[in-house]
Amino acid sequence: MTDQIRTDVLIVGSGLAGLYTALHIDKRLSVLFTTKESVDSSSSWLAQGGIAAAIAKDDTPEYHVEDTLLAGAGFCDEAAVRVLAAEGPEDVRRLAEMRVPFDLDAEGELAITREGGHTRNRIVHAGGDATGRETVRALMMLAANRASISFLGGCFITGLLTGENGSVNGALALRGGRKTVISARFVVLATGGLGQIYSNTTNPLAATGDGFALAAKAGAVLRDMEFVQFHPTGLYSAEPSERAFLISEAVRGEGAVLRNKVGERFMTGVHPMADLAPRDIVSRAIVRELKDAPFVSLDATEIPAERLLQRFPTIAAECAARGIDIARDWIPVRPVQHYQVGGVSVNLHAQTTLPGLYAVGEVSCTGVHGANRLASNSMLECLVFGRRAAETMNSEQYPSTNEQLPNTEEQQTTDNRDAGVTAGVYQAKIRRICDEYAGVIRTVSGLTRGLAEIERVLADLPEPHTREWAETRNMALSARAVLSAARARRESAGTHYIEKL
Ligand SMILES: Cc1cc2nc3c(=O)[nH]c(=O)nc-3n(C[C@H](O)[C@H](O)[C@H](O)COP(=O)(O)OP(=O)(O)OC[C@H]3O[C@@H](n4cnc5c(N)ncnc54)[C@H](O)[C@@H]3O)c2cc1C
């Protein structure tokens, strides 16, 4: 027995991109937004540093454009960057109106700080270093009170439904083991990243690359998948963990510096912006220091203790739980996978190459990040292009009420076998391949080997019968997309760094 649901707009993912899109859809359209777990299982919930927007008196969207283009290493889509920088300040003001409790300065204005690659202070934040959690909470409250919006937690989307002309008209889901067909006029992928294809990532367990795989299987174009951003300062832990804790770049923005194993600052000779150089440059400099040490140190001890603890309460608490007093001790850090720069190719209205299918947030590739994302531009991208997606759907013809449910006979994923025991083995293989061949520093020969190995994993994988197997296949498909794009690009660019040709 299959459940059937009909909605005007299906949004897959309840992070910032999904929520902000949902809240901008015309109230006359029914919106169903779904997540495979709960609202706190998203990168958005974990975001610390903040959202970039040119709102300071000494700043302009033009400066923001310049910094973004520079970080993107010549690969940004300039039209998309201009949209992001020009419309961003208004979306941040909207968030404040939507009761996101942004931190304020002594004059009662939005407090703004700086992060790597930004030449001006332009990062707004909330709860000190809990920007994502505070933002998602505020938007969830609004969505919960909107009659046109329904929310389904624990709803895992397994496939997209396509019509005769390739247009997307719904999705298949598993809910508590039950199959569900969701018919929709528009489907919006807001599924976040793919960090779980690496063993060290800041991303939540939910980041198994589902959206990239769903889109690719339906025939949508992916682009720039080789560009994977590694955050320079994941908290080092000798024990393996499912998710690395992030030490936000904003800590360096406030004055912390990196030191190598003999206590020397090593970023000063590497880049004019030293410790606040773009992330790819800092990550590579750290990897070089790691040749004979498992971590480098982040020294925040020059920042007044009171300011440090007030500004970074979450980081201070997590470090304290591991016996590190950030006001007195150096923090052990190393690069960790953090953000997928490439994704499902979209235009300036978040439309993919398939009619009816939109992509917003981290799963999408608008071109604003080029080969390397500028810090705190991703939450802004969720806002600007999420709203644009909604405005485009609002302006399209409204659906007819007697639409047929799509035919799903061939596309249904069943959930009648418990094959979960060995999916973890395949996941470990995928992570080993990505760590080894698609990390901070790559080689062409390594990428060739990695691609061959991931093809073997894909050939061995059984048909997905459960959520865990479906996620494993999605991880393998996402890993293949990263490896094959990286293999195809022979020159270094931004986050894609080839050591030996
Ligand atoms: C620790 C951390 C700190 C960060 N700090 C910042 C910051 O300070 N500033 C900044 O700009 N960016 C930051 N980022 C990046 C930023 O948070 C993300 O890029 C952004 O929040 C992504 O939002 P999203 O809505 O696209 O995806 P997410 O917030 O990851 O949400 C994805 C959603 O999709 C759901 N989903 C996935 N697959 C399926 C499926 N098959 N079926 C149903 N649901 C599915 C997930 O459960 C989740 O609800 C940070 C990221 C991390 C991990």
The ligand as an SDF file (V2000), in Angstrom:
LIG
                    3D

 53 58  0  0  0  0  0  0  0  0999 V2000
   29.4680   23.6280   11.3580 C   0  0  0  0  0  0  0  0  0  0  0  0
   29.0960   24.5360   10.2210 C   0  0  0  0  0  0  0  0  0  0  0  0
   29.2240   25.9140   10.3640 C   0  0  0  0  0  0  0  0  0  0  0  0
   28.8890   26.7610    9.3050 C   0  0  0  0  0  0  0  0  0  0  0  0
   28.9600   28.1220    9.4920 N   0  0  0  0  0  0  0  0  0  0  0  0
   28.5350   28.9360    8.4840 C   0  0  0  0  0  0  0  0  0  0  0  0
   28.4790   30.3460    8.6780 C   0  0  0  0  0  0  0  0  0  0  0  0
   28.8020   30.8620    9.7450 O   0  0  0  0  0  0  0  0  0  0  0  0
   28.0500   31.1180    7.6460 N   0  0  0  0  0  0  0  0  0  0  0  0
   27.6750   30.5950    6.4390 C   0  0  0  0  0  0  0  0  0  0  0  0
   27.2900   31.3390    5.5300 O   0  0  0  0  0  0  0  0  0  0  0  0
   27.7040   29.2640    6.2400 N   0  0  0  0  0  0  0  0  0  0  0  0
   28.1110   28.4360    7.2370 C   0  0  0  0  0  0  0  0  0  0  0  0
   28.1230   27.0860    7.0290 N   0  0  0  0  0  0  0  0  0  0  0  0
   27.5890   26.5690    5.7600 C   0  0  0  0  0  0  0  0  0  0  0  0
   26.0880   26.7320    5.7910 C   0  0  0  0  0  0  0  0  0  0  0  0
   25.6230   26.4760    7.0880 O   0  0  0  0  0  0  0  0  0  0  0  0
   25.4110   25.7790    4.8300 C   0  0  0  0  0  0  0  0  0  0  0  0
   25.9850   25.8460    3.5630 O   0  0  0  0  0  0  0  0  0  0  0  0
   23.9440   26.1430    4.6980 C   0  0  0  0  0  0  0  0  0  0  0  0
   23.3650   26.2950    5.9620 O   0  0  0  0  0  0  0  0  0  0  0  0
   23.2510   25.0570    3.9090 C   0  0  0  0  0  0  0  0  0  0  0  0
   21.8790   25.2370    4.0420 O   0  0  0  0  0  0  0  0  0  0  0  0
   20.8960   24.3340    3.2150 P   0  0  0  0  0  0  0  0  0  0  0  0
   19.5340   24.7560    3.6160 O   0  0  0  0  0  0  0  0  0  0  0  0
   21.2690   24.3450    1.8000 O   0  0  0  0  0  0  0  0  0  0  0  0
   21.2100   22.8380    3.7330 O   0  0  0  0  0  0  0  0  0  0  0  0
   21.1060   22.2300    5.1940 P   0  0  0  0  0  0  0  0  0  0  0  0
   20.9900   23.2810    6.2110 O   0  0  0  0  0  0  0  0  0  0  0  0
   22.2030   21.2460    5.3530 O   0  0  0  0  0  0  0  0  0  0  0  0
   19.7290   21.4400    5.1680 O   0  0  0  0  0  0  0  0  0  0  0  0
   19.5680   20.2950    4.3660 C   0  0  0  0  0  0  0  0  0  0  0  0
   18.2710   19.6230    4.7440 C   0  0  0  0  0  0  0  0  0  0  0  0
   17.9460   18.6240    3.7710 O   0  0  0  0  0  0  0  0  0  0  0  0
   17.5030   17.4470    4.4240 C   0  0  0  0  0  0  0  0  0  0  0  0
   17.6960   16.3260    3.5050 N   0  0  0  0  0  0  0  0  0  0  0  0
   18.8450   15.9250    2.8970 C   0  0  0  0  0  0  0  0  0  0  0  0
   18.5970   14.8610    2.0950 N   0  0  0  0  0  0  0  0  0  0  0  0
   17.2780   14.5810    2.2030 C   0  0  0  0  0  0  0  0  0  0  0  0
   16.4180   13.5970    1.6380 C   0  0  0  0  0  0  0  0  0  0  0  0
   16.8640   12.6650    0.7950 N   0  0  0  0  0  0  0  0  0  0  0  0
   15.1170   13.5930    1.9780 N   0  0  0  0  0  0  0  0  0  0  0  0
   14.6340   14.5210    2.8510 C   0  0  0  0  0  0  0  0  0  0  0  0
   15.4050   15.4810    3.4210 N   0  0  0  0  0  0  0  0  0  0  0  0
   16.7020   15.5120    3.0970 C   0  0  0  0  0  0  0  0  0  0  0  0
   18.3430   17.4240    5.6930 C   0  0  0  0  0  0  0  0  0  0  0  0
   17.7870   16.5670    6.6430 O   0  0  0  0  0  0  0  0  0  0  0  0
   18.2740   18.9100    6.0870 C   0  0  0  0  0  0  0  0  0  0  0  0
   17.0500   19.2080    6.6950 O   0  0  0  0  0  0  0  0  0  0  0  0
   28.4380   26.2180    8.0800 C   0  0  0  0  0  0  0  0  0  0  0  0
   28.3210   24.8420    7.9330 C   0  0  0  0  0  0  0  0  0  0  0  0
   28.6350   24.0020    8.9940 C   0  0  0  0  0  0  0  0  0  0  0  0
   28.4870   22.5160    8.8080 C   0  0  0  0  0  0  0  0  0  0  0  0
  1  2  1  0
  2  3  1  0
  2 52  2  0
  3  4  2  0
  4  5  1  0
  4 50  1  0
  5  6  2  0
  6  7  1  0
  6 13  1  0
  7  8  2  0
  7  9  1  0
  9 10  1  0
 10 11  2  0
 10 12  1  0
 12 13  2  0
 13 14  1  0
 14 15  1  0
 14 50  1  0
 15 16  1  0
 16 17  1  0
 16 18  1  0
 18 19  1  0
 18 20  1  0
 20 21  1  0
 20 22  1  0
 22 23  1  0
 23 24  1  0
 24 25  2  0
 24 26  1  0
 24 27  1  0
 27 28  1  0
 28 29  2  0
 28 30  1  0
 28 31  1  0
 31 32  1  0
 32 33  1  0
 33 34  1  0
 33 48  1  0
 34 35  1  0
 35 36  1  0
 35 46  1  0
 36 37  1  0
 36 45  1  0
 37 38  2  0
 38 39  1  0
 39 40  1  0
 39 45  2  0
 40 41  1  0
 40 42  2  0
 42 43  1  0
 43 44  2  0
 44 45  1  0
 46 47  1  0
 46 48  1  0
 48 49  1  0
 50 51  2  0
 51 52  1  0
 52 53  1  0
M  END
$$$$
